[in-house]
Amino acid sequence: KFKQLKTTGEEAEVYFLNNYQDIPYFADAKIEDGRNYGDGYDFQLQNVDSYLLAEVKGVRSKKGAFRMTQNEYFKAKEYKKDYGLVVVSNLEDLPKMTVIFDPINELELTEKIIASQQVNFHSKALEW
């Protein structure tokens, strides 16, 4: 399941990167890839007088849910209308991009706490 989510997300990010200028608000923007920063967004876009952050989510069909990490959530809460959640839906057929600015106030999001268990394996003390 994780691999499928990762693949869908990467496909959506590549689609956005290649087509972001089709979104009127981003048409003249310069884009910077921020996916490797771990800062709670995928791309930073610069218009003439403003900076916007974009977090891209992929949905395979015309209907589906997405999840935001805690980092993404708090970044969206901080930047409000300067943070755009871009949902690339219908990836299986003809992709469609929908932008939601200030997603924390515009969408109904449900917090889900997921506890994980870490398992390690240790050796006995060995002489090296």
N, C-alpha and C positions, 0 to 999 in steps of 0.2 A: 504493500500500500504506500509506504514512504517513497519508494522508487517511482511509483506512478505519479504521486503528487509532485515530486521533484521534476520529473520529465514534463508534466503539464505546465508547471510554473516556468520552466526554462523555455518551452515553446512560446508561451505567452510573452515573456520578456523579449525574445528575439523578434516576434511579430511586432510588438510595440516599438522596439528600436528601429525597425525598418519602415514603420508606418505612422509614427507619432505625429508627423506633420500633417496628416489627414484630419487630425482633431483641430478645429478652428482655433482654440485657445493656445495650442502649441505650434501653430503653423510656422511662425517666424522664430521660434525659440532655438537656442543652442542647447545641446544636450551633453551631459556628463554622466558617464556610467559610474554608479556608486554601489553596485552589487557586492563588491568585495570589501566595502568599508564596515559593514555590520552596523550601520547607523539607523536602521529602521525605515529605509526607503531604498528603491532600486536605482532611480535616476534623479538628477537635479537638472532642471530646465531653467534657462535664463531668457526672459523676455526683455524688451528694451528697458523697462523700469522695475522689474521684479524677478525674484527667484521663486521657483516652485519645486516641491518635492513630489515625486511620483512613485507609488508602490504598485506594482503590477501583479495581478492575480489571474490565473487561468481557469476556465471552466470548459470542459470538453463539449458540452451540448448547449442548447439555448436556455437551459434552466439548471441552476445548481448553487451550492453554497461555497463559501470560501472561509479561510481562517486567517486571522492576524496574530502575529506573535505579540508578546507583551511589549517588546521594544517598538514594533511598528505602531501599536495602539498608543503608547505614550508619545511617540513622535507626532502622530496624527493629532492627538489632543493638544500638544504644544503649538503646532503650526496651523491648526484650524483650516482656514480657507486657502492657505498656501501649501496644503498637502492634498494631493489628488490620488484617490484610489482608482486605478484603471483596471477594470475587469475586461479581460479579453475572453469573450464567450464564443460558443459554437466553433471551437478549434477543430472539431472533426470535419467540418464542412466549409462554411464561409465565415471566417472570424469577424466579430463585431467588437469594437472598443466602446466602453461606456465609462465616463469619468465622473466620479463623485467627489467633489471638494468638501472638506470638513466632514469626513465620513463618520466621525464619532457622534456628531450631532444630527447627521442626515439619515443614518441607518440604525436599526435596532440590532445591537450586538449582544450576545450572551456569553458571559465569562464561563469558561470551562477550565477547571484545574485538573491537570493530569500529573499524577505522581509516577515517577519512574524509579526503577530499582536498578542499581549498578552492581554487577557481579564481577569480582576479580579472582584470579587464580594466582596463588603465591607458591614459590618453591621453598623447600627447606633451606637452611643456611648451608651453603656449599663453600668449599675452599677453592679459590680460584688461583 
